[in-house]
Amino acid sequence: MNTVTIFKALADPTRLKILECIEGGEKCICEIIPYTGKSQPNVSQHLKILKHAGLIKERKDGTRVMIKVFHKEIFYILNSVKKLK
């Protein structure tokens, strides 16, 4: 993916909250939804954008959909930006 697509994907508080949730490791969507406080359809739309940007990947585990970060280096960028505050 190109840089603009990645930064657009990072430009939303809900998507940042999703990445924060999965920073510690793979999570089921059923864990991400309450963490964000958003509805399932809303979280699914945000996950679609993150996936399109190449930031996350998903896999099926029975009936559960598991989400994890594709490139952990994204947290270096996010944590660097937090230091600018």
Secondary structure, DSSP 4 states (H G I P E B T S, - for coil): --HHHHHHHTSSHHHHHHHHHHTTS-EEHHHHHHHHT--HHHHHHHHHHHHHTTSEEEEEETTEEEEEES-TTHHHHHHHHHTT-
